[in-house]
Amino acid sequence: MSLAKDMLKNPRWSIDNVARNLGFTQTSYFCKVFRKEFDITPKGYRETLK
């Protein structure tokens, strides 16, 4: 999941693309796993980078 954080730093990659590149077939499941790990959604994490 730390790779997911690195990938989310690139604004050209959509959350869907990040999820698929990490092997998730459903973006919603990726978001659930990310939130459980980091206590923040992928979108929320991206917003903290601005």
A tleap script that builds the chain and sets N, CA, C and O, in Angstrom:
source leaprc.protein.ff14SB
mol = sequence {
  NMET SER LEU ALA LYS ASP MET LEU LYS ASN
  PRO ARG TRP SER ILE ASP ASN VAL ALA ARG
  ASN LEU GLY PHE THR GLN THR SER TYR PHE
  CYS LYS VAL PHE ARG LYS GLU PHE ASP ILE
  THR PRO LYS GLY TYR ARG GLU THR LEU CLYS
}
set mol.1.N position { 0.822 -1.198 0.000 }
set mol.1.CA position { 0.000 0.000 0.000 }
set mol.1.C position { 0.864 1.258 0.000 }
set mol.1.O position { 0.392 2.325 -0.394 }
set mol.2.N position { 2.101 1.155 0.428 }
set mol.2.CA position { 2.967 2.336 0.353 }
set mol.2.C position { 3.228 2.703 -1.112 }
set mol.2.O position { 3.417 3.876 -1.434 }
set mol.3.N position { 3.238 1.703 -1.995 }
set mol.3.CA position { 3.369 1.974 -3.427 }
set mol.3.C position { 2.154 2.757 -3.922 }
set mol.3.O position { 2.277 3.626 -4.786 }
set mol.4.N position { 0.987 2.448 -3.374 }
set mol.4.CA position { -0.230 3.187 -3.739 }
set mol.4.C position { -0.069 4.662 -3.402 }
set mol.4.O position { -0.462 5.523 -4.189 }
set mol.5.N position { 0.503 4.960 -2.246 }
set mol.5.CA position { 0.725 6.362 -1.854 }
set mol.5.C position { 1.637 7.055 -2.863 }
set mol.5.O position { 1.378 8.188 -3.268 }
set mol.6.N position { 2.698 6.371 -3.262 }
set mol.6.CA position { 3.619 6.951 -4.245 }
set mol.6.C position { 2.918 7.195 -5.569 }
set mol.6.O position { 3.117 8.234 -6.198 }
set mol.7.N position { 2.104 6.247 -5.991 }
set mol.7.CA position { 1.401 6.384 -7.260 }
set mol.7.C position { 0.370 7.509 -7.209 }
set mol.7.O position { 0.150 8.200 -8.204 }
set mol.8.N position { -0.255 7.690 -6.060 }
set mol.8.CA position { -1.279 8.738 -5.926 }
set mol.8.C position { -0.676 10.140 -5.943 }
set mol.8.O position { -1.392 11.123 -6.132 }
set mol.9.N position { 0.622 10.233 -5.751 }
set mol.9.CA position { 1.281 11.547 -5.798 }
set mol.9.C position { 1.301 12.105 -7.219 }
set mol.9.O position { 1.457 13.312 -7.407 }
set mol.10.N position { 1.147 11.248 -8.207 }
set mol.10.CA position { 1.121 11.683 -9.600 }
set mol.10.C position { -0.323 12.014 -9.980 }
set mol.10.O position { -1.146 11.109 -10.113 }
set mol.11.N position { -0.639 13.301 -10.156 }
set mol.11.CA position { -2.027 13.681 -10.444 }
set mol.11.C position { -2.540 13.196 -11.801 }
set mol.11.O position { -3.749 13.203 -12.033 }
set mol.12.N position { -1.655 12.780 -12.691 }
set mol.12.CA position { -2.085 12.285 -14.000 }
set mol.12.C position { -2.689 10.884 -13.909 }
set mol.12.O position { -3.403 10.455 -14.816 }
set mol.13.N position { -2.405 10.177 -12.823 }
set mol.13.CA position { -2.949 8.839 -12.626 }
set mol.13.C position { -4.272 8.952 -11.886 }
set mol.13.O position { -4.330 9.527 -10.799 }
set mol.14.N position { -5.324 8.413 -12.460 }
set mol.14.CA position { -6.604 8.405 -11.761 }
set mol.14.C position { -6.543 7.344 -10.658 }
set mol.14.O position { -5.709 6.439 -10.692 }
set mol.15.N position { -7.427 7.474 -9.701 }
set mol.15.CA position { -7.492 6.487 -8.625 }
set mol.15.C position { -7.820 5.115 -9.210 }
set mol.15.O position { -7.314 4.097 -8.737 }
set mol.16.N position { -8.657 5.089 -10.225 }
set mol.16.CA position { -8.991 3.839 -10.906 }
set mol.16.C position { -7.745 3.206 -11.527 }
set mol.16.O position { -7.543 1.997 -11.417 }
set mol.17.N position { -6.916 4.013 -12.176 }
set mol.17.CA position { -5.684 3.491 -12.788 }
set mol.17.C position { -4.718 2.967 -11.738 }
set mol.17.O position { -4.087 1.929 -11.933 }
set mol.18.N position { -4.603 3.675 -10.633 }
set mol.18.CA position { -3.732 3.226 -9.544 }
set mol.18.C position { -4.216 1.869 -9.041 }
set mol.18.O position { -3.424 0.941 -8.876 }
set mol.19.N position { -5.504 1.760 -8.803 }
set mol.19.CA position { -6.077 0.501 -8.305 }
set mol.19.C position { -5.804 -0.642 -9.267 }
set mol.19.O position { -5.384 -1.721 -8.849 }
set mol.20.N position { -6.037 -0.416 -10.535 }
set mol.20.CA position { -5.844 -1.479 -11.533 }
set mol.20.C position { -4.370 -1.877 -11.665 }
set mol.20.O position { -4.054 -3.056 -11.824 }
set mol.21.N position { -3.481 -0.898 -11.597 }
set mol.21.CA position { -2.047 -1.198 -11.682 }
set mol.21.C position { -1.543 -1.967 -10.464 }
set mol.21.O position { -0.515 -2.640 -10.533 }
set mol.22.N position { -2.255 -1.868 -9.367 }
set mol.22.CA position { -1.882 -2.610 -8.166 }
set mol.22.C position { -2.576 -3.972 -8.102 }
set mol.22.O position { -2.394 -4.722 -7.143 }
set mol.23.N position { -3.369 -4.286 -9.126 }
set mol.23.CA position { -3.987 -5.598 -9.213 }
set mol.23.C position { -5.405 -5.689 -8.668 }
set mol.23.O position { -5.963 -6.783 -8.577 }
set mol.24.N position { -5.992 -4.560 -8.306 }
set mol.24.CA position { -7.376 -4.563 -7.821 }
set mol.24.C position { -8.317 -4.529 -9.018 }
set mol.24.O position { -8.123 -3.740 -9.943 }
set mol.25.N position { -9.329 -5.380 -9.002 }
set mol.25.CA position { -10.287 -5.378 -10.097 }
set mol.25.C position { -11.411 -4.376 -9.855 }
set mol.25.O position { -12.086 -3.949 -10.791 }
set mol.26.N position { -11.605 -4.006 -8.594 }
set mol.26.CA position { -12.635 -3.022 -8.253 }
set mol.26.C position { -12.014 -1.858 -7.497 }
set mol.26.O position { -11.351 -2.048 -6.478 }
set mol.27.N position { -12.235 -0.664 -8.001 }
set mol.27.CA position { -11.699 0.533 -7.360 }
set mol.27.C position { -12.266 0.698 -5.950 }
set mol.27.O position { -11.564 1.144 -5.042 }
set mol.28.N position { -13.520 0.342 -5.775 }
set mol.28.CA position { -14.143 0.492 -4.455 }
set mol.28.C position { -13.435 -0.375 -3.409 }
set mol.28.O position { -13.290 0.035 -2.258 }
set mol.29.N position { -12.999 -1.562 -3.807 }
set mol.29.CA position { -12.282 -2.433 -2.864 }
set mol.29.C position { -10.906 -1.845 -2.556 }
set mol.29.O position { -10.458 -1.883 -1.410 }
set mol.30.N position { -10.240 -1.307 -3.564 }
set mol.30.CA position { -8.952 -0.635 -3.343 }
set mol.30.C position { -9.121 0.497 -2.337 }
set mol.30.O position { -8.313 0.643 -1.420 }
set mol.31.N position { -10.170 1.295 -2.506 }
set mol.31.CA position { -10.417 2.413 -1.596 }
set mol.31.C position { -10.664 1.919 -0.172 }
set mol.31.O position { -10.209 2.531 0.795 }
set mol.32.N position { -11.381 0.816 -0.056 }
set mol.32.CA position { -11.671 0.239 1.259 }
set mol.32.C position { -10.380 -0.229 1.943 }
set mol.32.O position { -10.171 0.034 3.128 }
set mol.33.N position { -9.528 -0.915 1.201 }
set mol.33.CA position { -8.269 -1.416 1.749 }
set mol.33.C position { -7.345 -0.246 2.108 }
set mol.33.O position { -6.709 -0.260 3.161 }
set mol.34.N position { -7.271 0.757 1.241 }
set mol.34.CA position { -6.431 1.927 1.482 }
set mol.34.C position { -6.888 2.648 2.746 }
set mol.34.O position { -6.072 3.036 3.583 }
set mol.35.N position { -8.201 2.822 2.873 }
set mol.35.CA position { -8.748 3.524 4.041 }
set mol.35.C position { -8.485 2.751 5.332 }
set mol.35.O position { -8.184 3.344 6.367 }
set mol.36.N position { -8.598 1.432 5.264 }
set mol.36.CA position { -8.339 0.617 6.451 }
set mol.36.C position { -6.873 0.721 6.870 }
set mol.36.O position { -6.564 0.752 8.061 }
set mol.37.N position { -5.982 0.773 5.896 }
set mol.37.CA position { -4.537 0.836 6.167 }
set mol.37.C position { -4.100 2.204 6.690 }
set mol.37.O position { -3.322 2.291 7.639 }
set mol.38.N position { -4.610 3.279 6.061 }
set mol.38.CA position { -4.106 4.624 6.357 }
set mol.38.C position { -5.122 5.538 7.033 }
set mol.38.O position { -4.806 6.684 7.352 }
set mol.39.N position { -6.326 5.047 7.253 }
set mol.39.CA position { -7.386 5.818 7.906 }
set mol.39.C position { -7.762 7.086 7.136 }
set mol.39.O position { -8.171 8.090 7.720 }
set mol.40.N position { -7.614 7.012 5.822 }
set mol.40.CA position { -7.996 8.110 4.929 }
set mol.40.C position { -8.255 7.506 3.548 }
set mol.40.O position { -7.627 6.516 3.175 }
set mol.41.N position { -9.172 8.096 2.797 }
set mol.41.CA position { -9.446 7.588 1.454 }
set mol.41.C position { -8.332 8.023 0.493 }
set mol.41.O position { -7.602 8.970 0.784 }
set mol.42.N position { -8.199 7.337 -0.646 }
set mol.42.CA position { -7.207 7.778 -1.630 }
set mol.42.C position { -7.439 9.228 -2.066 }
set mol.42.O position { -6.485 9.991 -2.220 }
set mol.43.N position { -8.702 9.605 -2.265 }
set mol.43.CA position { -9.011 10.979 -2.658 }
set mol.43.C position { -8.620 11.952 -1.546 }
set mol.43.O position { -8.045 13.009 -1.806 }
set mol.44.N position { -8.932 11.588 -0.329 }
set mol.44.CA position { -8.559 12.426 0.806 }
set mol.44.C position { -7.055 12.566 0.921 }
set mol.44.O position { -6.556 13.652 1.217 }
set mol.45.N position { -6.322 11.482 0.690 }
set mol.45.CA position { -4.876 11.527 0.720 }
set mol.45.C position { -4.341 12.474 -0.343 }
set mol.45.O position { -3.436 13.266 -0.083 }
set mol.46.N position { -4.908 12.389 -1.543 }
set mol.46.CA position { -4.483 13.287 -2.614 }
set mol.46.C position { -4.690 14.749 -2.247 }
set mol.46.O position { -3.858 15.602 -2.555 }
set mol.47.N position { -5.809 15.030 -1.585 }
set mol.47.CA position { -6.107 16.404 -1.201 }
set mol.47.C position { -5.117 16.928 -0.168 }
set mol.47.O position { -4.881 18.135 -0.111 }
set mol.48.N position { -4.533 16.057 0.649 }
set mol.48.CA position { -3.535 16.504 1.626 }
set mol.48.C position { -2.226 16.880 0.952 }
set mol.48.O position { -1.398 17.565 1.553 }
set mol.49.N position { -2.026 16.442 -0.287 }
set mol.49.CA position { -0.787 16.725 -1.003 }
set mol.49.C position { -0.764 18.098 -1.660 }
set mol.49.O position { 0.293 18.576 -2.072 }
set mol.50.N position { -1.922 18.727 -1.757 }
set mol.50.CA position { -2.018 20.019 -2.449 }
set mol.50.C position { -1.462 21.134 -1.610 }
set mol.50.O position { -1.463 22.288 -2.037 }
savepdb mol mol.pdb
quit
